Amino acid sequence: MIEGIATSVVTMDSQVDKSNEPVILLKDVVKNYHPTDDQPPALSGINLRISRGEFVGIVGPSGAGKTTLVNMITGVDHPTSGEVLVDGVRVDQLNENKLALWRGQTLGVIYQDFQLMPTLSLLNNVMLPMDFAGIWSRKTSPQRARQLLQDVELEEHAYKLPSAISGGQQQRVAIARALANDPSILVADEPTGRLDTVTSDVILRIFLQLVKSGRTLVMVTHDTSLIHQFDRVLYLSDGQIIKETVREEERL
């Protein structure tokens, strides 16, 4: 079912609008964790526009600011200065309660370490964002969670705990959970960092299907072999975007 995940899970219009209107916009974003000493800021004057339906890769060495940049987009952290707009919302101006609700309704976030609740079944892990956001009814959310698990070929494991399945399977559950509230934007921070090559290819194939159907996907990675798959690659160093490349050829 993974090959067909875009048709059964994603409800976005397959005719992607890649106009100049950005779905993610950062203006002069600075993040300084140590403003009173001589350490350089984690982010220094970031300006970034991401269009709807783009698959954007963020690469760079450790300490370059990749995760900090992702945290600005997801609202996990606030900039020291500058503006962050995601789908028209000034994320940097939301308080924690509004941020949590906005994030649950707008974004799907996928982490390197999966971040599944260890005491909950896979089904309940996928249902968590639905229960929190209140978009789906109590009758509908289990059905949707089961469908999402089916789409990533894990429905038969629905009542198992995360510890009972492999790392690659846990990441597929994390993807299903990220899709729970049908978000238009997905953010993945090193989603293949703990996986073997074969499993990483499966995860990437899922991502490409989601992008093909209209999702906007921002992915942090150390794996330079993935660069040719992105629509655009941002190279970070010392908290700055030092280079940007655009894919010119069609994906295979």
C-alpha positions as CSV (number, residue, x, y, z in Angstrom):
1,M,0.0,0.0,0.0
2,I,3.0,2.3,0.5
3,E,3.2,3.0,-3.2
4,G,-0.4,4.2,-3.1
5,I,-0.2,6.2,0.1
6,A,-0.7,9.5,-1.7
7,T,-4.2,8.5,-3.0
8,S,-5.4,6.8,0.2
9,V,-4.0,9.1,2.8
10,V,-3.4,12.5,1.3
11,T,-6.4,14.6,0.5
12,M,-4.6,17.5,-1.0
13,D,-5.3,18.6,-4.6
14,S,-2.8,16.8,-6.8
15,Q,-2.6,19.9,-9.0
16,V,0.0,21.6,-6.8
17,D,0.0,25.4,-6.7
18,K,3.7,26.4,-6.8
19,S,3.0,30.1,-7.2
20,N,5.2,32.8,-5.8
21,E,3.0,33.0,-2.6
22,P,5.1,31.2,0.0
23,V,3.5,28.8,2.5
24,I,6.6,29.2,4.8
25,L,8.3,32.6,5.1
26,L,11.1,33.7,7.3
27,K,12.2,37.3,7.4
28,D,15.5,38.3,9.0
29,V,15.3,35.5,11.6
30,V,18.0,35.6,14.3
31,K,18.2,33.1,17.1
32,N,20.8,33.8,19.8
33,Y,20.9,31.4,22.7
34,H,23.7,33.3,24.4
35,P,23.1,37.0,23.8
36,T,25.4,38.1,26.7
37,D,28.6,36.4,25.6
38,D,30.7,36.2,22.5
39,Q,29.2,33.0,21.0
40,P,27.8,33.5,17.5
41,P,24.0,33.2,17.1
42,A,22.5,29.8,16.1
43,L,20.8,31.6,13.2
44,S,21.9,34.8,11.8
45,G,19.6,36.8,9.5
46,I,17.8,33.9,7.8
47,N,15.5,34.9,4.9
48,L,13.6,32.0,3.4
49,R,10.6,31.4,1.1
50,I,9.1,28.0,0.6
51,S,6.3,27.5,-1.9
52,R,3.4,25.2,-1.5
53,G,4.2,21.7,-2.7
54,E,7.9,22.0,-2.6
55,F,10.2,19.3,-1.2
56,V,13.1,21.3,0.4
57,G,16.2,19.7,1.9
58,I,18.3,21.4,4.6
59,V,21.9,20.1,4.9
60,G,25.0,21.2,6.7
61,P,27.5,20.1,9.3
62,S,26.6,19.6,13.0
63,G,26.0,22.9,14.7
64,A,25.1,24.7,11.4
65,G,21.7,25.6,12.7
66,K,19.5,23.0,10.9
67,T,17.5,21.9,13.8
68,T,17.2,25.5,15.1
69,L,15.8,26.5,11.7
70,V,13.2,23.7,11.8
71,N,12.3,24.7,15.4
72,M,11.5,28.2,14.1
73,I,9.2,26.8,11.4
74,T,7.4,24.4,13.8
75,G,7.1,27.0,16.6
76,V,9.1,24.7,19.0
77,D,11.3,27.7,19.6
78,H,11.0,31.5,19.1
79,P,13.4,33.7,17.2
80,T,15.3,36.4,19.1
81,S,14.3,38.7,16.3
82,G,12.6,38.5,12.9
83,E,9.3,37.1,11.6
84,V,8.1,33.5,11.0
85,L,5.0,33.0,8.9
86,V,3.6,29.6,8.2
87,D,0.5,29.3,6.1
88,G,-0.2,33.0,6.8
89,V,0.1,32.7,10.6
90,R,2.8,34.7,12.5
91,V,4.1,31.7,14.4
92,D,6.6,33.8,16.4
93,Q,3.7,35.7,18.0
94,L,1.7,32.8,19.3
95,N,1.7,31.8,22.9
96,E,2.4,28.2,24.0
97,N,-1.3,27.2,24.2
98,K,-2.1,28.6,20.8
99,L,1.1,27.2,19.4
100,A,0.3,23.7,20.5
101,L,-3.2,23.8,18.9
102,W,-1.9,25.5,15.7
103,R,0.8,22.9,15.4
104,G,-1.6,20.0,15.8
105,Q,-3.9,21.3,13.2
106,T,-1.4,22.6,10.6
107,L,1.9,20.6,10.7
108,G,3.0,17.1,10.7
109,V,6.4,16.7,12.4
110,I,8.6,13.6,12.1
111,Y,11.7,13.2,14.3
112,Q,14.9,11.1,14.0
113,D,14.1,9.3,17.3
114,F,10.4,8.7,16.4
115,Q,9.1,10.0,19.7
116,L,6.3,7.5,20.0
117,M,4.7,7.1,23.4
118,P,6.2,3.8,24.6
119,T,3.2,2.7,26.8
120,L,0.6,3.3,24.0
121,S,-0.3,1.0,21.1
122,L,0.6,2.0,17.6
123,L,-3.1,2.7,17.0
124,N,-3.3,5.0,20.0
125,N,0.0,6.8,19.1
126,V,-1.5,7.7,15.7
127,M,-4.8,8.8,17.4
128,L,-3.0,11.2,19.8
129,P,-2.9,14.2,17.5
130,M,-6.5,13.7,16.5
131,D,-7.6,13.6,20.1
132,F,-5.6,16.7,20.9
133,A,-6.8,18.8,18.0
134,G,-10.4,17.7,18.2
135,I,-10.9,17.6,14.4
136,W,-12.1,14.0,14.3
137,S,-14.9,12.5,16.3
138,R,-14.2,9.7,18.8
139,K,-15.9,7.3,16.4
140,T,-13.9,8.5,13.3
141,S,-10.4,8.8,14.8
142,P,-9.8,5.0,15.4
143,Q,-11.0,4.3,11.9
144,R,-8.7,6.9,10.4
145,A,-5.8,5.8,12.5
146,R,-6.2,2.2,11.3
147,Q,-6.4,3.4,7.7
148,L,-3.2,5.4,8.2
149,L,-1.5,2.3,9.6
150,Q,-2.7,0.3,6.7
151,D,-1.3,2.8,4.3
152,V,2.2,2.4,5.8
153,E,1.6,-1.4,5.8
154,L,1.5,-1.8,9.6
155,E,-2.2,-2.3,10.3
156,E,-1.6,-5.9,11.5
157,H,0.6,-4.4,14.3
158,A,-2.0,-1.8,15.4
159,Y,-2.2,-3.1,19.0
160,K,1.5,-3.7,19.6
161,L,3.7,-1.3,21.6
162,P,6.4,0.6,19.8
163,S,9.1,-1.6,21.4
164,A,7.7,-4.7,19.7
165,I,8.5,-3.4,16.2
166,S,11.7,-2.4,14.3
167,G,13.1,1.1,14.0
168,G,12.0,1.4,10.4
169,Q,8.5,0.3,11.3
170,Q,8.4,2.9,14.2
171,Q,9.4,5.6,11.7
172,R,6.5,4.6,9.5
173,V,4.2,4.8,12.5
174,A,5.6,8.3,13.1
175,I,4.7,9.3,9.5
176,A,1.2,7.9,9.9
177,R,0.9,10.0,13.1
178,A,2.2,13.1,11.4
179,L,-0.6,12.7,8.8
180,A,-3.3,12.2,11.4
181,N,-4.8,15.6,11.1
182,D,-4.3,15.8,7.3
183,P,-1.7,18.7,7.5
184,S,-0.6,20.5,4.3
185,I,2.9,20.9,5.7
186,L,5.3,18.2,6.9
187,V,8.6,18.8,8.6
188,A,11.1,16.0,9.1
189,D,14.3,16.3,11.2
190,E,16.8,13.6,10.2
191,P,14.0,11.0,9.7
192,T,16.4,8.5,8.2
193,G,19.3,9.2,10.5
194,R,18.8,5.9,12.6
195,L,17.8,3.7,9.7
196,D,19.6,1.4,7.3
197,T,19.8,2.2,3.6
198,V,17.0,-0.1,2.5
199,T,14.6,1.2,5.2
200,S,15.7,4.8,4.4
201,D,14.7,4.2,0.8
202,V,11.2,3.1,1.9
203,I,10.8,6.3,4.0
204,L,12.0,8.5,1.1
205,R,9.5,6.8,-1.2
206,I,6.7,7.6,1.1
207,F,7.9,11.2,1.2
208,L,8.0,11.5,-2.5
209,Q,4.5,10.2,-2.8
210,L,3.3,12.8,-0.3
211,V,5.0,15.6,-2.2
212,K,3.7,14.4,-5.5
213,S,0.2,14.7,-4.1
214,G,0.6,18.3,-2.9
215,R,2.2,18.3,0.5
216,T,4.9,20.8,1.3
217,L,7.8,18.9,2.9
218,V,10.9,20.3,4.6
219,M,13.5,17.7,5.5
220,V,16.8,18.0,7.5
221,T,19.4,15.4,6.5
222,H,23.1,14.6,6.7
223,D,22.7,12.1,3.8
224,T,24.1,13.9,0.7
225,S,23.0,11.0,-1.5
226,L,19.4,12.3,-1.1
227,I,20.1,15.8,-2.5
228,H,19.0,14.9,-6.0
229,Q,15.5,14.1,-4.7
230,F,14.8,17.5,-3.3
231,D,13.2,20.3,-5.4
232,R,15.6,22.7,-3.6
233,V,18.5,22.3,-1.2
234,L,19.6,24.8,1.4
235,Y,23.1,24.6,2.7
236,L,23.6,25.9,6.2
237,S,26.8,26.9,7.9
238,D,27.3,28.9,11.1
239,G,23.7,29.8,11.2
240,Q,23.5,31.2,7.7
241,I,22.2,29.9,4.3
242,I,25.4,29.9,2.3
243,K,24.2,28.3,-0.8
244,E,21.0,27.1,-2.5
245,T,20.6,24.7,-5.4
246,V,17.5,23.8,-7.4
247,R,16.9,20.4,-9.0
248,E,16.7,20.8,-12.8
249,E,15.9,17.2,-13.8
250,E,12.8,15.1,-13.2
251,R,13.0,12.5,-10.5
252,L,13.2,8.9,-11.6
